[in-house]
Amino acid sequence: MPRRALLLSTLVAACAGEPQVEVLTRSSADTLQAQAWADRFELWFAQAAALADGELDAAVAELPLDEPELARAPKRKPKAGPPREPEGAGPEEQELSDRVDAPGIEGQPVAPPTTADELARVIAALRDGPHRDLGPLARALAAAPPSLWPELRAQLLAPRTARKADYKAMLSVIGGDVPNRYGHFELAWKKAHGHHGVKLSEDWFTDLLALPSRQVSKVLRPIYRDCVIQAALLRAAATIGAEPAHTDDVVEALLAAAYLHESTFRDEVGRAIRRLGDPALPGLLRRSIRPPLPADEGEAQVVKDSVAYRTAEYAGYQIDRMDRAHPRKALQAVSDDPARLAELIAAYGVVRPGDAAGPLLDFVDAAIPPVREAAREAFLAYVTGPAPRAERKLLRFVGGGTGESAAQLTYRDLARIAIMSRIASHHPDLAEPDCRSAPKDSVIAEACEGQPERLARAYFQRLDDGRRQRERAEIAAALREPDRAAAIAILDRLLADDPGLSARAELVPTYEQAAAEAAAAGDLALGARLWRKSAALLEDVEPGRADALRVRALLAEADLAGTEEGRRMLLATAAELAPEDPELQARLTASVERPETAATEIRTRLAYGTGLAVGGLSLLLGLGGLFNRSRARA
């Protein structure tokens, strides 16, 4: 036990101090050489990385001179040196030094151009100006007024000299879809088929302006600016096309721009057309007529590859994209605007799609005359003229024989079905047996060929007869109305609904009596208006009586004239309509010889007023003098 205690105490004392172990590492020559190679490789890798970044910045991500505030910070901070004065800096250096503090127009709106010179300056600034000014300038170009449409159209359809591949590379940065040589859009197809990560731009104008300049290489910057200009021009065209006077021309220009420069801008052109909306439908319909195809397949393919054929197809495609391919839906969309509705109906009469025959019959008895006439003319275009040639298809029979049959019904066949169905449901007494199966060489073939037109005209006549009966019933109710004002209101409504009212002459006595009553009550203005309305109703039926009513209206207006000169003008006009009326000539002579009584009366009143003012002032001065003398004596 004492030995163990002594040994334990010795061990504790030995381990209580600092350790006395020293480790030495000796590197051989091979180890030192390997370490040197590792240091050299690390330095070379850092230099290569720095060199690659510099080349990349110079090639595809170099900042333009007009945005030095976005420049990348240098990798190594240069040593501070003594300041030196600039020695005649060149224009580029001076421009670079002024970019940061120059106010420019960034963020500030630019007034849209109003003249051709201003438009040229805006486009020149968009091509050559600072990058930061592109936004305000592009928005100003997009807001150009309709008066500059000829110049805008010329710029929109101007030919391009750069390659289509360059435009495609530039637009791919924002997801702009450019069709290939077959006309197919790759990005849209990928996005529609579930490809993830596909970037597809739906607004080139906004996306191009939002693109940082560092993402545009120096080589593609002219292409980028031209794309901005084209997108702004398309915006301006869509805005100008909203005006009815320019809609048709804008539609034609946009369809031409769709196939400009190998269809580069077709995707954005389609959005501009759809931005026009329903006003573009008539123009698109008229331009959707495809050129006829020859019987030879090779020649037919040449026609299909032509720009005219592809433009017609594209017009129909845009109608489908607007969800207006079905005629009934398209007509319903513009039914609130009679002028636009009549124009669209007339366009259907030109194009004659088969599925529009039935919807056109819904408007052949419209209350608005222009719409009614347009619908009738359009439907008659379906059933008159030479019969259209039906497309044929080859039939192969079981026994080995072949034959031909119509591939589909023509617009004439569909119009015949529509009018016969309408007559059978509304006026069955006008119906005729269907004779489409009659032999071509039979005696009734000609009568069968004219059956659709004959039925249509009979149907229109029946509609006119029914409308005239309704009008006469309403006129009779108005004439029985004891209240003259209520009767006039009913007649005015009838004339507003149908200015070409067949019983117009029957309304004149009521209007004449109302005019005489108004004049007798002292309301000459109302009497004059009613006499003029009566004259307009009799213009085509009794011109002489219409002139007499106009004379009465002019005499009533002459009595209301505020000046003698106006009275003489009205009486002179009445005298031209009734040169043999002695009473009227006497009134005109008296008016010419009569002085300007109103002006004379005004001058007399002014003279009296001036005299009274002078007299009153003299009286006041005299009283003031007497008062002063009285005070002086006191």
C-alpha positions in Angstrom: 0.0 0.0 0.0 2.8 2.6 0.8 4.4 1.8 -2.5 1.2 2.4 -4.4 0.5 5.7 -2.6 4.1 6.9 -3.3 3.8 5.9 -7.1 0.4 7.7 -7.4 1.7 10.9 -5.8 4.8 10.8 -8.1 2.6 10.5 -11.2 0.3 13.3 -10.1 3.3 15.6 -9.6 4.8 14.7 -13.0 1.5 15.5 -14.9 0.8 18.8 -13.1 3.1 21.0 -15.2 3.2 22.1 -18.9 3.7 19.4 -21.5 7.2 19.0 -22.7 6.4 17.5 -26.1 7.5 19.3 -29.4 6.3 18.2 -32.9 8.6 19.1 -35.9 7.4 18.8 -39.5 10.0 18.6 -42.2 8.9 19.1 -45.9 10.7 17.4 -48.6 11.6 18.9 -52.0 8.6 17.2 -53.6 6.2 18.7 -51.1 7.5 22.2 -51.7 7.2 21.8 -55.5 3.6 20.6 -55.2 2.7 23.6 -53.0 4.3 26.0 -55.5 2.3 24.5 -58.4 -0.9 24.8 -56.3 -0.2 28.5 -55.7 0.4 29.1 -59.4 -2.8 27.3 -60.4 -4.8 29.3 -58.0 -3.4 32.6 -59.3 -4.0 31.4 -63.0 -7.6 30.5 -62.2 -8.3 33.9 -60.7 -6.7 35.7 -63.7 -8.7 33.5 -66.1 -12.0 34.2 -64.2 -11.2 38.0 -64.3 -10.4 37.8 -68.0 -13.7 35.9 -68.8 -15.8 38.5 -66.9 -14.2 41.3 -68.9 -14.7 39.7 -72.2 -18.4 38.9 -71.3 -19.0 42.5 -70.3 -17.5 43.7 -73.6 -19.5 41.3 -75.7 -23.0 41.0 -74.3 -23.4 43.0 -71.1 -21.4 46.1 -71.6 -23.3 49.1 -70.2 -24.0 51.9 -72.7 -22.4 55.3 -72.4 -25.7 56.8 -71.4 -26.0 54.7 -68.2 -22.8 55.0 -66.3 -24.7 55.0 -63.1 -25.3 51.3 -63.6 -21.7 50.4 -64.4 -20.1 47.6 -62.5 -17.6 48.6 -59.8 -14.0 47.9 -60.8 -12.4 44.8 -59.3 -9.4 46.7 -58.0 -9.7 50.1 -56.7 -7.1 52.3 -58.4 -4.7 54.3 -56.2 -5.6 57.8 -55.5 -3.6 60.2 -57.6 -3.3 63.9 -57.8 -6.3 65.5 -59.6 -5.7 66.7 -63.1 -7.6 69.1 -65.2 -9.4 67.8 -68.3 -7.6 68.7 -71.5 -10.2 69.3 -74.1 -12.3 66.2 -73.6 -13.9 64.9 -76.8 -17.6 64.7 -77.4 -17.9 61.1 -76.2 -16.0 61.8 -73.0 -18.0 65.0 -72.5 -21.3 63.1 -73.0 -20.2 60.4 -70.6 -19.3 63.0 -67.9 -22.6 64.7 -68.3 -24.8 61.6 -68.2 -25.0 61.3 -64.4 -26.0 64.8 -63.6 -27.8 65.7 -66.9 -31.6 66.0 -66.3 -32.7 64.6 -69.6 -36.3 63.6 -70.0 -36.2 60.3 -68.1 -39.5 59.9 -66.2 -40.9 63.1 -67.7 -43.8 62.8 -70.3 -43.0 64.0 -73.8 -45.7 65.7 -75.8 -47.0 63.6 -78.7 -45.9 64.8 -82.1 -48.4 66.9 -84.0 -46.5 67.6 -87.3 -44.5 65.4 -89.7 -41.3 67.2 -88.7 -41.9 66.5 -85.0 -42.7 62.9 -85.8 -39.4 62.6 -87.7 -37.5 64.1 -84.7 -39.1 61.7 -82.3 -38.2 58.7 -84.4 -34.6 60.0 -84.9 -34.3 60.4 -81.1 -35.6 56.9 -80.6 -32.9 55.6 -82.9 -29.9 57.6 -81.8 -30.8 59.2 -78.4 -29.9 58.1 -74.9 -31.3 54.8 -73.7 -32.9 56.4 -70.7 -35.1 58.6 -72.9 -36.6 55.7 -74.9 -39.6 55.3 -72.6 -41.0 58.9 -72.8 -40.3 59.1 -76.5 -41.9 55.7 -77.3 -45.0 56.7 -75.3 -45.2 60.0 -77.2 -44.9 58.1 -80.5 -47.7 55.7 -79.4 -50.0 58.7 -78.7 -49.5 60.3 -82.1 -52.8 61.9 -83.4 -54.8 60.6 -86.4 -53.7 63.5 -88.5 -50.3 61.8 -88.8 -51.6 58.5 -89.9 -50.1 58.7 -93.4 -46.6 59.2 -92.0 -47.2 56.6 -89.3 -48.3 54.1 -91.9 -45.2 54.7 -94.0 -43.0 54.1 -91.0 -45.0 51.0 -90.0 -44.6 49.4 -93.4 -41.0 50.5 -94.0 -38.7 47.7 -95.2 -36.1 46.3 -92.8 -32.5 45.6 -93.8 -31.3 43.6 -90.8 -31.6 39.8 -90.7 -34.7 38.1 -89.3 -32.4 36.0 -87.1 -31.2 39.2 -85.4 -34.7 40.3 -84.6 -35.5 36.8 -83.3 -32.4 36.8 -81.1 -33.3 40.3 -79.7 -36.9 39.5 -79.1 -36.1 36.2 -77.4 -34.7 38.2 -74.5 -38.3 39.3 -73.6 -40.0 36.2 -74.8 -41.1 37.7 -78.1 -42.5 34.9 -80.3 -41.2 35.1 -83.9 -42.6 32.5 -86.4 -40.3 30.2 -88.2 -40.2 29.9 -92.0 -43.3 27.7 -91.9 -45.3 30.3 -90.0 -45.4 28.4 -86.7 -44.8 30.0 -83.3 -42.5 27.8 -81.2 -42.8 29.6 -77.9 -46.6 29.6 -78.0 -46.6 25.9 -78.9 -44.3 25.0 -76.0 -46.3 27.0 -73.5 -49.6 25.5 -74.7 -48.2 22.0 -74.4 -47.0 22.3 -70.8 -43.3 23.1 -71.2 -42.1 24.7 -68.0 -39.9 27.8 -67.9 -41.1 29.1 -71.2 -41.1 32.9 -71.3 -43.7 34.3 -73.6 -44.3 38.0 -74.0 -47.9 39.2 -74.3 -47.0 42.9 -74.7 -43.8 43.7 -76.6 -44.1 47.5 -76.0 -44.1 47.2 -72.2 -41.5 44.4 -72.0 -39.1 46.1 -74.4 -39.2 49.4 -72.4 -38.7 47.4 -69.2 -35.6 45.6 -70.5 -32.4 46.8 -68.9 -29.8 48.0 -71.4 -27.1 45.7 -70.0 -29.1 42.8 -71.4 -28.8 44.1 -74.9 -25.5 43.5 -76.7 -23.9 46.3 -78.7 -24.5 44.5 -81.9 -28.3 44.2 -81.3 -28.9 47.7 -80.0 -30.1 49.1 -83.4 -32.4 46.1 -83.6 -33.7 46.7 -80.1 -34.5 50.4 -80.9 -36.2 49.4 -84.1 -38.4 46.9 -82.2 -39.3 49.7 -79.7 -40.3 51.9 -82.6 -42.4 49.2 -84.3 -44.2 48.3 -81.1 -45.0 52.0 -80.5 -46.3 52.4 -84.1 -48.5 49.4 -83.6 -49.9 51.0 -80.4 -50.6 54.2 -82.3 -52.3 52.3 -85.1 -54.6 50.6 -82.7 -55.6 53.9 -81.1 -56.1 55.7 -84.4 -58.1 52.8 -85.8 -60.8 53.4 -83.1 -62.0 56.3 -85.2 -64.5 55.2 -87.9 -62.8 57.4 -90.5 -59.5 55.5 -90.2 -60.6 52.0 -89.1 -60.6 50.3 -92.5 -57.3 51.8 -93.6 -55.7 50.8 -90.3 -56.9 47.2 -90.6 -55.4 47.1 -94.1 -52.1 48.4 -92.9 -51.9 46.0 -89.9 -52.7 43.0 -92.1 -49.8 44.1 -94.4 -47.5 44.6 -91.4 -48.2 41.0 -90.3 -46.2 39.6 -93.1 -43.6 42.4 -93.2 -39.9 41.2 -93.0 -40.8 37.5 -93.1 -43.6 37.8 -90.5 -41.2 39.0 -87.8 -43.8 41.2 -86.1 -46.9 39.1 -86.7 -47.5 38.2 -83.0 -47.6 41.8 -81.9 -49.6 42.8 -85.0 -52.3 40.3 -84.0 -52.6 42.0 -80.6 -52.9 45.4 -82.2 -55.7 44.1 -84.5 -57.6 42.6 -81.5 -57.1 45.8 -79.6 -59.2 47.5 -82.3 -62.1 45.3 -81.3 -65.5 45.0 -83.0 -65.0 48.1 -85.3 -62.4 46.0 -87.2 -64.8 43.2 -88.0 -66.1 44.6 -91.4 -62.6 45.3 -92.7 -61.4 41.9 -91.6 -64.4 40.2 -93.1 -63.9 41.9 -96.5 -60.2 40.9 -96.5 -60.8 37.3 -95.5 -61.9 36.3 -99.1 -59.2 33.9 -100.3 -58.1 33.9 -103.9 -59.6 31.0 -105.9 -57.4 27.9 -106.2 -56.7 26.4 -109.6 -57.5 22.7 -110.3 -53.8 21.8 -110.6 -52.3 20.9 -107.2 -49.0 22.5 -108.0 -50.5 25.8 -109.1 -52.9 25.7 -106.1 -49.9 25.4 -103.8 -48.3 28.4 -105.4 -51.5 30.4 -104.7 -51.6 29.2 -101.1 -48.0 30.3 -100.6 -48.7 33.8 -101.8 -49.0 36.7 -99.5 -52.5 37.5 -100.6 -53.7 34.0 -99.7 -51.9 34.0 -96.3 -53.2 37.5 -95.5 -56.8 36.4 -96.2 -56.3 33.4 -93.9 -54.8 35.6 -91.2 -57.8 38.0 -91.4 -60.1 35.0 -90.8 -57.8 33.8 -88.0 -58.0 37.1 -86.2 -61.8 37.1 -86.4 -61.7 33.7 -84.7 -59.3 34.9 -82.0 -61.7 37.8 -81.3 -64.5 35.2 -80.8 -66.5 36.6 -83.7 -66.2 33.8 -86.2 -69.9 32.9 -85.7 -72.0 35.5 -87.6 -74.8 35.5 -85.0 -72.4 36.3 -82.2 -70.6 39.0 -84.3 -73.9 40.7 -85.2 -75.1 40.6 -81.6 -71.8 42.2 -80.4 -72.4 45.4 -82.6 -76.2 45.5 -82.3 -76.1 48.6 -80.1 -74.5 50.7 -82.8 -76.8 50.9 -85.9 -74.1 52.3 -88.2 -71.6 49.6 -87.3 -74.3 46.9 -87.5 -75.2 48.0 -91.0 -71.6 48.0 -92.1 -71.0 44.5 -90.7 -74.2 43.2 -92.4 -73.0 44.7 -95.7 -69.7 43.0 -95.3 -71.4 39.7 -94.9 -73.2 40.4 -98.2 -69.8 40.7 -99.8 -68.1 37.7 -98.3 -71.3 35.5 -98.2 -70.3 32.9 -95.6 -73.0 30.2 -95.6 -73.7 30.3 -91.8 -74.6 34.0 -92.0 -77.7 33.5 -94.2 -80.0 32.7 -91.3 -78.8 35.5 -89.0 -79.2 38.0 -91.8 -82.9 37.3 -91.9 -83.3 38.4 -88.3 -82.6 42.0 -89.5 -84.7 42.2 -92.7 -87.6 43.8 -90.7 -85.5 45.9 -88.4 -87.0 49.2 -87.2 -84.0 51.2 -88.3 -84.2 51.7 -92.1 -80.4 51.6 -92.8 -80.1 48.3 -91.0 -83.2 46.9 -92.7 -82.0 47.9 -96.1 -78.4 46.5 -95.5 -79.8 43.2 -94.4 -82.1 42.8 -97.4 -79.3 43.7 -99.9 -77.0 41.3 -98.2 -79.4 38.4 -98.3 -80.3 39.2 -101.9 -76.6 38.9 -102.7 -76.9 35.3 -101.5 -79.8 34.3 -103.7 -79.1 36.3 -106.9 -76.5 36.1 -109.6 -74.8 33.0 -111.0 -75.0 29.9 -108.7 -71.7 29.2 -106.9 -69.7 26.2 -107.9 -69.9 23.5 -105.3 -66.7 21.8 -104.2 -66.7 18.1 -105.3 -65.4 15.0 -103.6 -64.5 11.7 -105.2 -66.6 8.6 -104.1 -65.3 5.1 -104.3 -67.9 2.4 -104.4 -67.7 -1.2 -103.1 -67.8 -2.7 -106.5 -64.8 -0.7 -107.7 -66.6 2.2 -109.4 -66.1 5.8 -108.6 -68.3 8.9 -108.6 -68.5 12.5 -107.5 -70.7 14.3 -105.0 -70.9 17.8 -103.5 -68.4 18.1 -100.6 -70.6 20.7 -98.8 -73.6 22.9 -99.4 -73.0 26.3 -101.0 -74.1 29.6 -99.6 -77.0 29.5 -102.1 -78.2 26.2 -100.7 -77.9 27.5 -97.2 -79.8 30.7 -98.1 -82.6 28.6 -99.7 -82.9 26.5 -96.5 -83.0 29.6 -94.3 -85.7 31.4 -96.3 -87.9 28.4 -96.7 -87.6 27.7 -93.0 -88.5 31.3 -92.1 -91.5 31.3 -94.5 -92.8 28.0 -93.2 -92.7 29.2 -89.6 -94.1 32.8 -90.2 -96.0 32.9 -93.5 -96.8 29.3 -94.6 -99.1 30.6 -97.3 -96.0 31.8 -99.3 -94.3 28.4 -99.2 -93.4 26.5 -102.4 -92.5 22.9 -102.9 -88.8 22.2 -102.7 -87.6 21.5 -106.3 -83.9 21.0 -105.7 -84.2 17.5 -107.0 -85.5 18.6 -110.4 -83.4 17.5 -113.4 -81.1 20.1 -114.8 -82.6 19.8 -118.3 -86.2 19.9 -117.2 -88.6 22.8 -118.0 -88.8 23.7 -114.3 -85.0 23.9 -113.8 -84.9 27.6 -114.4 -87.8 28.2 -112.0 -86.1 26.1 -109.4 -82.9 28.0 -109.7 -84.7 31.3 -109.1 -86.8 29.9 -106.2 -84.6 31.4 -103.4 -84.8 34.9 -104.8 -88.5 34.6 -105.5 -89.2 33.5 -102.0 -87.0 36.2 -100.5 -88.7 39.1 -102.4 -92.2 37.7 -101.5 -91.1 37.5 -97.8 -89.8 41.1 -97.9 -93.0 42.4 -99.5 -95.1 40.6 -96.8 -93.0 42.3 -94.1 -93.5 45.7 -95.7 -97.2 45.2 -95.9 -97.4 44.3 -92.2 -95.3 47.3 -91.2 -97.5 49.7 -93.2 -100.6 48.3 -91.5 -99.0 48.9 -88.1 -98.0 52.4 -89.1 -101.5 53.3 -90.3 -103.0 52.0 -87.1 -100.6 54.1 -85.0 -101.3 57.2 -87.2 -105.0 56.7 -86.9 -104.6 56.5 -83.1 -102.6 59.7 -83.1 -105.1 61.5 -85.2 -107.9 60.5 -82.8 -105.9 61.8 -79.9 -107.8 64.9 -78.5 -104.6 66.3 -77.0 -102.8 68.0 -79.9 -99.4 67.9 -78.1 -99.8 64.1 -77.5 -100.7 63.5 -81.1 -97.7 65.5 -82.3 -95.4 63.4 -80.0 -96.7 60.1 -81.4 -96.2 61.3 -85.0 -92.7 62.5 -84.2 -91.8 59.1 -82.8 -93.1 57.4 -85.9 -91.0 59.7 -88.1 -88.0 59.1 -86.0 -88.3 55.3 -86.3 -88.9 55.5 -90.0 -88.0 58.7 -91.8 -89.2 57.2 -95.0 -92.7 56.6 -93.7 -95.0 55.7 -96.5 -98.0 57.7 -95.1 -96.0 60.8 -94.6 -98.5 63.1 -96.5 -101.3 62.0 -94.1 -99.5 63.6 -91.2 -99.3 67.1 -92.8 -102.9 68.3 -91.8 -102.2 67.5 -88.2 -98.9 69.4 -88.2 -100.6 72.4 -90.0 -103.3 72.7 -87.5 -100.9 72.5 -84.6 -98.7 75.2 -86.3 -101.7 77.5 -86.7 -102.8 77.0 -83.1 -99.3 77.8 -81.9 -99.1 80.9 -84.0 -102.5 82.1 -82.8 -101.3 81.5 -79.2 -98.3 83.7 -79.8 -95.7 80.9 -80.0 -94.3 81.8 -83.4 -91.2 79.7 -83.0 -93.2 76.5 -82.5 -95.4 77.4 -85.4 -92.5 78.0 -87.7 -90.9 74.6 -86.8 -94.2 72.7 -87.5 -94.7 74.5 -90.8 -91.1 73.6 -91.8 -91.7 70.0 -90.8 -94.9 69.9 -92.9 -93.0 71.3 -95.9 -90.4 68.5 -95.5 -93.1 65.8 -95.5 -94.6 67.2 -98.7 -91.3 67.8 -100.5 -91.6 64.8 -102.8 -95.4 64.7 -103.1 -96.5 68.3 -103.5 -93.5 70.7 -104.0 -95.7 73.7 -104.5 -97.5 73.3 -101.3 -94.3 72.6 -99.5 -92.9 76.0 -100.7 -96.1 77.7 -99.5 -95.6 76.2 -96.0 -91.9 77.3 -96.0 -93.1 80.9 -96.8 -95.4 80.8 -93.8 -92.5 79.6 -91.6 -90.2 82.4 -92.9 -92.9 85.0 -92.2 -93.3 83.8 -88.6 -89.5 83.8 -88.2 -89.3 87.4 -89.7 -91.7 88.6 -87.0 -89.4 87.1 -84.4 -86.2 88.7 -85.9 -84.3 90.9 -83.4 -82.8 93.2 -86.1 -84.1 94.8 -89.2 -81.3 93.2 -91.2 -82.3 89.7 -90.1 -85.9 90.5 -90.9 -85.0 91.6 -94.4 -83.0 88.5 -95.1 -85.9 86.2 -94.1 -88.4 88.2 -96.1 -86.0 88.1 -99.1 -85.8 84.3 -98.9 -89.6 84.1 -98.7 -89.9 86.4 -101.7 -87.7 84.1 -103.8 -90.1 81.2 -103.0 -93.2 83.2 -103.8 -92.2 86.0 -106.2 -95.8 86.6 -107.3 -97.2 87.3 -103.8 -98.0 91.1 -103.7 -98.4 91.2 -99.9 -95.0 89.6 -99.4 -93.3 92.0 -101.8 -94.9 94.9 -100.1 -93.6 93.8 -96.7 -90.1 93.3 -98.1 -90.2 96.8 -99.7 -91.3 98.4 -96.4 -88.6 96.6 -94.6 -85.9 97.9 -97.0 -87.2 101.5 -96.7 -87.6 101.2 -92.9 -84.7 102.6 -90.9 -82.9 100.5 -88.3 -85.4 101.3 -85.6 -83.8 99.2 -83.0 -80.4 100.9 -83.4 -82.1 104.4 -83.6 -84.0 103.7 -80.4 -80.8 102.6 -78.6 -79.0 105.7 -79.7 -81.9 107.9 -78.6 -81.9 106.2 -75.2 -78.2 106.7 -74.9 -78.5 110.4 -75.7 -81.3 110.9 -73.2 -79.3 109.1 -70.6 -76.2 111.2 -71.3 -78.2 114.4 -71.1 -79.7 113.4 -67.8 -76.3 112.5 -66.3 -74.8 115.9 -67.4 -77.8 117.8 -66.0 -77.7 115.9 -62.7 -74.0 116.6 -62.3 -74.5 120.3 -63.0 -77.3 120.5 -60.4 -75.0 118.9 -57.8 -72.2 121.3 -58.6 -74.6 124.3 -58.3 -76.0 123.1 -54.9 -72.4 122.6 -53.7 -71.5 126.2 -54.6 -74.5 127.6 -52.9 -73.8 125.7 -49.7 -70.2 126.9 -49.7 -71.2 130.6 -50.1 -73.8 130.2 -47.3 -71.1 129.0 -44.9 -68.7 131.8 -45.9 -71.3 134.5 -45.1 -72.1 132.8 -41.8 
